[in-house]
Amino acid sequence: MNIPRALLIPVTCILGVGTVCAEPPTLAANAKKKIVFIAGRPSHGPGAHEHRAGCMLLEDHLNHSGLPIETKVVTEGWPADESVFNDAAAVVIYADGGPGHPANSHLEKLKSLAKAGVGIGCIHYAVEIPKGEAGDTFLDLIGGFFETDWSVNPHWHASFKLPKHAVTRGISDFDTTDEWYYHIRFRENMEGVTPILTDLPPAESLTRKDGPHEGNSEVRAAVLERKEPQHVMWVYQRPAASGAGRSFGFTGGHFHKNWQIDSQRRLILNSIVWIANIEVPASGVISKTPSDEEMQANLDQK
């Protein structure tokens, strides 16, 4: 009998008394995980808050990692067409925060994504969102946030000894100068939160007068008096009530040039893979140091 080729369905069969046929793996079993980057609008001077260039750099390295990933970078903030989130495994926001945070008017959408198990990552200023409803939402979605009149945003040199975790696989201890936010408002008792980058900030980081981002009595007591090390990156395992997904917050990323630091860049690549529920390779995500020319690509015109 002549059967049209289009109607042939490949199966593996063992023929005998009764026929047992095993269908091949479905397409879904081999599908790539979709990662959506939300890059904020141009901000600050050249080389700082390069949201678009930073997202595109991370995207390019993920696409060349050999992992089952597909990516999409949305520029200029929250996407006008939210269908971009369809089938997303993770959403990474790298943008200005505070009153201008891209998610401020879209908290319900972000919560619905989290409820579906979608991973959420926030880089640099994107960890700051107004306290109140938005801040409480971020406590549930990423485990912590920059809270004005509590957290601070100085530039300082930090040295990190990395803990053992999936996101630190293949990553070496490192040190760098950045605008490392600290005294972050975390969930009570750090429930579900695992610190990844921790150091004791120097006294020089609190020389500014008190202000919404500059200093307050609580942070001075914690750092200057009690000498409490501060967490500037964390990962978060959300509880079942919030979708049981994964999240991270990374307060560095002010300087675009720091993406050339292998440990920092690869740590964030590992973290994006982790929140997308992809197994992080034993030696970490493969990522070659970007050249100076590559670092100049996609910079905002400022």
C-alpha positions in Angstrom: 0.0 0.0 0.0 1.3 3.5 -0.9 1.1 5.8 2.1 1.8 9.5 1.5 5.1 10.5 3.2 3.4 13.3 5.0 1.2 10.8 6.9 4.1 8.6 8.1 4.6 8.9 11.8 7.9 7.5 13.0 7.5 5.0 15.8 9.7 2.4 17.5 7.9 -1.0 17.5 8.5 -4.4 18.9 6.4 -6.8 16.9 5.1 -10.2 18.1 2.1 -11.5 19.9 0.6 -8.0 20.5 2.4 -5.0 19.2 4.1 -2.5 21.5 4.9 0.8 19.9 6.9 3.6 21.7 6.4 7.1 20.3 9.4 9.3 20.0 10.0 12.1 22.4 7.6 15.0 21.8 8.8 18.4 20.6 8.1 19.9 24.0 10.6 17.6 25.6 13.3 19.0 23.4 12.0 22.6 23.4 14.3 25.5 24.3 13.7 27.6 27.4 12.7 31.2 26.5 14.3 34.0 28.4 12.9 37.6 28.0 15.1 40.6 28.9 13.5 43.9 29.7 16.0 46.7 29.0 15.2 50.1 30.4 15.4 53.4 28.6 18.7 55.3 28.3 20.0 56.6 31.7 23.0 58.2 33.3 26.2 59.1 31.4 28.1 57.0 28.9 29.2 53.6 30.2 26.7 53.6 33.1 23.3 52.0 33.2 23.8 50.6 29.7 20.6 48.5 30.0 20.2 47.7 26.3 23.9 46.9 25.7 24.1 44.9 28.9 21.1 42.8 28.0 22.2 42.2 24.5 25.7 41.2 25.7 24.2 38.7 28.2 21.8 37.5 25.5 24.6 36.9 23.0 26.6 34.8 25.6 23.6 32.7 26.4 22.9 32.1 22.8 26.5 30.8 22.3 26.5 28.8 25.5 25.3 25.6 23.9 22.4 25.4 26.3 18.7 24.9 25.2 17.9 28.6 25.3 16.2 31.1 23.1 16.2 34.8 24.0 14.3 38.0 23.4 15.4 41.5 24.4 12.7 44.2 24.8 14.1 47.7 24.8 12.7 51.0 26.1 11.1 49.3 29.2 8.0 47.2 29.6 6.8 45.7 26.3 3.8 47.2 24.6 2.9 43.7 23.4 2.9 41.3 26.4 2.6 38.3 24.2 6.4 38.3 24.3 6.0 36.6 27.7 4.1 33.7 26.2 6.0 30.5 27.1 8.7 32.4 28.9 10.8 30.4 31.4 12.4 33.6 32.9 12.2 37.3 32.8 15.3 39.5 33.5 14.8 43.2 34.2 17.8 45.6 33.8 16.4 49.1 34.0 16.1 52.2 36.2 13.9 51.6 39.3 12.2 53.6 41.9 9.2 55.5 40.7 10.3 54.8 37.1 10.5 51.1 37.4 9.1 49.3 34.3 7.1 47.0 36.5 5.3 49.6 38.6 2.2 49.6 36.5 2.4 45.9 35.7 2.7 44.2 39.1 -0.3 42.0 38.4 1.3 40.7 35.2 4.5 40.1 37.0 2.7 38.2 39.8 0.8 36.1 37.2 4.1 35.2 35.6 5.6 34.2 38.9 2.4 32.2 39.8 3.1 30.2 36.6 6.6 29.4 37.8 8.4 31.9 35.6 11.8 32.9 36.9 12.5 36.6 37.7 15.8 38.3 37.8 16.5 42.0 38.6 19.8 43.7 37.9 21.1 46.9 39.5 18.6 49.8 39.8 15.8 47.3 38.9 16.0 45.9 42.5 14.7 49.3 43.7 10.9 49.7 43.7 8.7 52.0 45.9 7.9 50.7 49.3 4.4 49.8 50.0 2.4 47.6 47.6 5.2 47.4 45.1 7.9 46.6 47.7 5.7 44.0 49.3 5.2 42.4 45.9 9.0 42.3 45.3 9.5 40.6 48.7 7.2 37.9 47.4 8.6 37.7 43.9 12.4 38.2 44.3 12.9 37.9 48.1 14.2 41.5 48.7 14.4 45.0 47.3 16.1 48.3 47.7 13.9 50.3 50.1 14.4 54.1 50.3 15.4 55.4 53.8 16.7 51.9 54.6 19.0 50.8 51.8 21.9 52.8 50.4 23.7 53.1 47.0 27.3 54.1 47.4 30.2 53.3 45.1 32.7 51.1 46.8 35.2 48.3 46.3 34.0 44.9 47.4 35.7 41.5 47.7 33.6 38.3 47.5 34.1 34.8 48.7 31.6 32.7 46.9 29.4 30.2 48.7 28.6 26.8 47.2 25.5 27.0 45.1 24.4 26.1 41.6 24.8 29.7 40.4 28.5 29.8 41.6 29.6 26.7 39.6 32.8 27.3 37.8 33.1 30.9 39.3 36.1 32.2 41.1 36.1 34.6 44.0 36.5 38.2 42.7 36.6 41.8 43.7 35.5 45.0 41.9 34.4 48.5 42.3 30.7 49.2 41.6 27.6 50.9 42.9 26.9 48.1 45.2 23.6 48.7 46.9 23.3 47.3 50.4 21.2 47.1 53.6 18.6 45.6 51.3 15.1 44.9 52.7 14.8 41.1 52.7 12.0 38.7 53.6 11.6 38.2 57.3 14.2 35.7 58.6 15.6 35.6 55.1 13.0 33.0 54.3 13.9 31.3 51.0 16.7 33.7 50.4 20.3 32.6 49.9 23.0 35.3 49.9 25.5 34.9 47.1 27.7 38.1 47.2 28.5 39.4 50.7 31.1 41.8 52.1 31.4 44.4 54.9 31.3 47.8 53.3 34.0 50.3 54.3 33.1 53.2 56.6 33.8 55.5 53.6 30.7 54.2 52.0 28.6 56.0 54.6 30.1 59.5 54.6 27.2 61.1 52.8 24.5 62.9 54.8 21.4 61.0 55.6 18.9 60.8 52.7 16.6 58.4 50.9 19.5 56.6 49.2 22.5 58.0 51.1 22.3 56.9 54.7 20.1 56.5 57.8 20.6 55.6 61.4 19.7 51.9 60.9 22.3 51.3 58.2 25.0 53.2 60.2 24.3 51.0 63.3 24.5 47.8 61.2 27.7 48.6 59.4 29.7 51.0 61.6 28.7 49.7 65.0 27.8 46.0 64.6 30.0 45.4 61.6 27.4 43.3 59.8 28.4 42.0 56.4 26.0 43.1 53.7 24.4 41.0 50.9 24.6 42.6 47.5 23.4 39.6 45.5 21.0 36.8 46.4 18.9 34.0 45.0 15.4 33.2 46.1 13.4 30.0 46.0 9.8 31.1 45.9 7.2 29.1 48.0 4.5 27.1 46.3 2.0 29.9 47.0 4.0 32.2 44.8 4.5 29.8 42.0 7.5 27.8 43.4 9.7 29.5 40.9 13.2 31.0 41.3 14.5 34.5 41.4 17.6 36.6 41.9 18.6 40.1 42.7 22.0 41.6 41.8 22.7 45.1 42.9 25.9 45.6 40.8 25.9 46.4 37.1 26.2 50.2 37.3 29.4 50.2 35.1 29.1 48.5 31.7 32.8 47.7 31.7 32.4 45.3 34.6 30.7 42.8 32.3 34.3 42.1 31.1 35.0 40.6 34.6 34.6 36.9 33.9 33.4 36.0 37.4 30.7 38.7 37.5 29.4 38.0 34.0 29.4 34.3 34.3 27.8 34.5 37.7 24.8 36.4 36.2 24.7 34.0 33.2 24.6 31.0 35.7 21.8 32.8 37.6 19.7 33.4 34.6 20.0 29.8 33.6 19.1 28.7 37.1 16.0 30.8 37.4 14.9 29.4 34.0 15.1 25.9 35.6 17.9 24.8 33.4 20.7 22.7 35.0 23.7 24.9 35.5 26.7 23.0 34.0 29.2 21.7 36.5 31.8 24.2 35.3 29.3 27.0 34.8 28.0 28.6 31.6 30.7 28.9 28.9 31.4 32.5 28.2 34.5 34.0 26.6 35.7 37.4 27.8 34.2 40.1 25.6 36.6 42.1 23.5 36.8 45.9 23.9 35.1 46.1 20.5 32.2 43.8 21.6 31.8 46.0 24.7 31.1 49.0 22.5 28.3 47.3 20.7 24.7 48.5 21.3 25.6 51.4 23.6 23.0 54.1 24.0 23.6 57.4 22.4 24.2 59.7 25.3 
